[in-house]
Amino acid sequence: MSHDQRFGLQRHARLPGPLRLDGGGSLSPVEIAYETYGTLSPDGGNAVLICHALTGDQHVASVHPRTGKPGWWTRMVGEGRPIDPARHFIVCANVLGSCMGSSGPASLDPLTVKPFAMSFPVITIRDMVRAQAMLLDHLGVGKLAAVVGGSMGGMQALSWAATYPERVARCVVIASTARHTAQNIAFHEVGRQAVMADPKWQGGAYYDDEPPAAGLAVARMAAHITYLSEAGLTEKFGRRLQGRDAKSFGFDADFQVESYLRHQGISFVDRFDANSYLYITRAMDYFDLAEEHGGRLANAFKGSATRFCLVSFDTDWLYPTAESRRVVHALNAAGAAASFVELSSPYGHDAFLLDSPELNRVVDGFLKAAA
């Protein structure tokens, strides 16, 4: 366990539960791995919850223990950053269903003392949020100064504001959506089928053998394309060849973009569990905030005192600006306080993770105005 404040405190909570799940049934106990940065103020009013995306984890601003790489959002979180441990008590928890220490398919079933594998219950975004609420109760955090998230993290942020409006003062939603479209679901299904078609998947019971690395790598490759933009790919790779002067007239990675995607796939399987990928993508596909509130999105925010800030990127075709505008219109219809900005970036959906001074200014201004 790290006890260096510069890198945050790595923690683990085993909560008795039960955690009631949207799909029926419950989970008990509930294991949650998380990190904290900074100190909770005496009045408890400076807590900020950061929600991570599909393949993210709790290591938001500290070195990843498996890869040795810096945290995934050090551009946003840290000393002098918009979310600063000098001002905020920052919490980032590994989501339910994931594989970095929270309860998921790789966790041991207390009844069999073997990995749950596919017997782990199917979960939803709202289940993830309920688990986080249990963690905050455990930490003595009653109300959040802000909940912040991008992509799937933004879904969790919206779900937080809809499920626990009295506990969320500010909600920052970046490059996200209130529902998964047919296209979103389609891309995820391609990835899931790639995993399940790998003979090493073994119906999910591969934990004593080799994991379905080839299938998971293909899933990651397909998904990674959706995180980028055509302009970004063209600028970075074009049709340039990889380490050769002429086409091989074979099926090696002739093009730089092919080599790049293969690298992304291979490096991903070293840090992520294939079954977790199935479970989390399914949770995202099931996400439809309007459906959870009588079919009308505005109902999710009716009477809410939470202040919202939504940010989209003009080249994001995974969760395009129209999806953010839809949420803003629902917030306006519900009478909730909302601000919205579309930022320009050549990097597509992944822009929220990359260097974006404009995004930092927006988040910094919103959080300081909320103080």
N, C-alpha and C positions, 0 to 999 in steps of 0.2 A: 504494500500500500504506500502510495506516495504521500508525503506530508510537506511537500514544497509548494508554498502558496503561488509561486510563479506558474506552476503547472496544474494547479487545482488539486483537490482531494478526491482520490478514487475511492468510492464507497460501494457497499452492497447492503441491501436491506432484504430481509426475509419476513414478509408480512403474512400474518395468519390467514387473512381473507375471511370469508370467501369473496371472490370477485365474481359477481353475476355477469354473465356474458350475453350479448345480443342474440347469439345463435342458440341460446338455451343452455342450461347447465351452469357450472361455475368452475372456478379455478382456486385451489387452496392447497398449499400456501402459494403466495405470489412472490417470486424472486425479482428484484429490480436492481440492476447495476446502474450507478449514476456518478456524476462528478459535480462538485460544487466549487465555486470560486467566490472569494470575498466573504463578508460576514453579515449575517442577518441583523438588521438594526433593531434597537430595543422595542420600537413600536411595530416591528415586522412589516414595515411598509416599503421595503426596497427589494423585494424578491422578484426576480425575472426568470421565467421558465423558457428555455430554448428547446424547441422540438425539432428533431432531426428528420432527414429525408429517408427514402427507401433503403439505401445502402449505407446510410450514415450510422453514427453511434454516439455514445456519451462523450467521446473525446473531442469536444468542440474546440478547445483551445489548449490542449495538452498533447504531448507526444503519444502517438498510437503505439500501444505495447507490442503489436504484431508486426507492423510495417516500419516502425521507427520514424514515420513521417509526422510533420506538425499537424495539429488539430485541423479539422476541416473548415473552421470558420474563424481563423485567427485574424482575418481582415476585419471582422465585425466585433470580436470579443477579445478583450485584453486591455492592458494599461493604455489609456489615451484613446481607446476605441469607443464607438457608440455605446456598447454594453461593457461597462468597466467595473472590475471587481473593487475598485476604490469607492464606487458609488452604489453598486448593486450586489445583492446576494444572488449569484447565478446558479441555476440548477439545470442540468441536462441529463436526462435519463434515457437509457437504452430502451427502445419500445418493446412492448409485449410482443412475443413472436420472433424476436430477433435472436442473435447468436453471440452477443458480447456480454453475457452475464445475466440478462433478464430471462424470465420464463419463456421457453420456446420449444420447438420440436426436438432440439438437441438436449434439452434438460432431462434430468432423471425423473421418471414417474415414481412418486413415493410408494405406489402400490406394487410395482414390479422391480424397482430399482434398476430399470433399464431406460434408455432414452425413449421419450414419448414417440418420436418419429411422427407418423401420420395419425396417431391416436390423439395428438395434441388437438384441442378444440379449435375450430376455425374462429378467427377473431375479426373485429371491426376496428375502424379508427376510433370510434367512441369507446370501445373496450380499452384501447391504449390510453385514452384520456382518463378513464376511470382509474386505471392502474396508477397513472401519474398523480391523480388526486389522492389516492391512498398514500403514495410516497410523501406528498406535501403534508398530509395530515401527520404522518410519522415524523417529519422534520419540524413540525410546529408552524408551518406556513399556512395562515388562514386565507390571506388574500394576496393576489399577485399584482405587483405594480405593472407588469406586462407579461404577456405570453407572445413569443416571437418564433416564426418558423417560415421556411421556404419549401416549396414543392409539397411533399407529403407532410412536412412540418407545418406548412400553412393550413393544410386540411385539419391537422390536430389543433392548431390555434383557433380556427373557426369553430371546431367542435367544442373546444374549451369554452368559448364565449357563449355558445348555444346551450351547453349542458350545465355550466356553472357560472351564469352571468354575474352573480353576486360576488364571485371570487376573482373576477378579472377586471382590472381598471382600464388597461390598454391592450389592444390586440393588433399585432403587426403580421400581415399576411403577404408573403412575397412569392411571385411566380407560382401561383397556386389556383385552386378551383374549388367550388362547392360540390362538385360531382364529377365522376369519371364518365367521359363520353364513350360512344361505341368504338371510336378509333383508339382511345386510350386502352380500353379493355382488349381490343384486338391485338395490339402490340404486346400486352402482357401475356395473352394466351399463347402467342408464338414462343415467348420465353419459357413459359411453363411447360409447353409441349416439348421444347428442346431438352429441358431437364428430365422430364419423365420418359423421353425416348432413349435416353442414355441407358444402356444395359446395366451400368453400375448403380443406377438409382435404386433398383431392387424394391420398388414399391415404397421407397422411403427408408427401408431398413438397411442402410449401408454403413452405420456407424462403427461396426467392427471390421469393415473392409475399406476399400478405396472409395472415395466420394465420386459422384458423377461429374467430374471436373470438366469433361468435354462439353456436356450438355449445358452446364452452368456458364461456361465461357461463351458459348454461342448466345445464350440468353442475355448475357451482359453486353455482348457486341451489338445485338439488335436494339437493346434498350439505349445504349450509349449514343446511337445515331439520333435518337429522338431528343437527346439533351443538347445537340449542337444545331447549327444553322447551315444552310447551303452556302451562304456567303462566307461563314467562318471556315467551313471545310475547304472551300475553294481557295481562300486566302492561305490557309495553313498547308494544304497538300496539293490542290489542283489535281493534275494527272501525272505528277512527277513520279518517276520510278524510284524504287527503294534499293539502294546499293548496287545498281547495275546501269549499264548504258543502253541496253536494249531489252525488249520483252523476251521472256524465256520461252514463250509458247508452251507453257505448262501451267501448273496450278499452285506454284509457290506464290508468296506475296510479292508480286511484281510492283504494285503501286504502294506508295508511302501510306496512303489511307488504309490499305489492307493490313499492312504491318502494324500500324497504330491500333487498329481495332483488335487485332490478335493479341497485342500486348495488353490492352485493356482487359480482355477476357481472361488471359492467363494470370495476370496480377490479382484479379478480383477473386478467383477461386481460392487463393491463399488466405483470404481474410473473411470469407463469407460462407455460410452454410446453405446448401442447395434447398433443403426443406424450408428454411426461413424465407428464402426468396419466394417460394410458392405461397407461403402463408401471408407474407406482407403484401405481395402484389394482389392477392385475392382480397385482402382488407381494403386496399385502395380501390379496387374495382367495385366493391360493394358500397363505397362511399357515395351518398346522395343525401345531402343535408336537408333538402326540401322534402324528400320522401320521409325522413324521420319526423317531419313536423307538418303532417297533413297534406303534403304535396305542394305547399307554398313556401318558398324560401324565406320570404319576409317574416313568416311565423317563427322562424328560428331565432329572430332577434327582436321580437315584439317586446316593447317595454324595457329594452336593455339600456343600462347606464354606461356600458362599456364604450370607450372611444376606439375607433378603428382606423388603421392606416393600411391601405392596399397599394402594392407596387407590382407592375408588370413590365415586361421587356418586349420591345417591338419585334424582335426576331424569334421569340419563343413560340414555336408552333405546337409544342406539347400542351401547354396551358396558355393559350393566346390571350391577348388583352381583352377580348370579348368575354372571356370567362370571369375576369376580375370585374369588368363593368357590370356583369350580371349580379355579382355579389353586392356591388355598390348600389345598384338600383334597388335591390332587396333591402339593404340597410336604410336607404332613403325612405322607402315605403314603410319601414318599421319605425321611422322617426329616430333612428340611431345616428350618432355623430360619426361621420366618416370622411376621410380624405383619401384621395387617389391620385397616383401619378404613373404615367407610362414613361419608362426610361429607354433611351436608345443604346443599343449594344449589338455588336456583330456576333456575339457568342451564343445566341439562342438561350435555351432554358438554363443552362449552366452558368449564365451570367450572374446569378445571385451568389454563387460561390467564388467568383473571380474578382479581381480588383475592380471596384466600381466606386469611385469617390462620390458620385451622385447618390448612389444607394446609401452609402455611409452618412451623407449629409441629411438625407430624408429621415433615416432611422434615428440619428442623433437628435435632430430637431424635434421629432415627434416625442421621443422619450423625455427630453429636457422640458418640453412644453407641458408634459404630463406630470412633471414633478410637483 
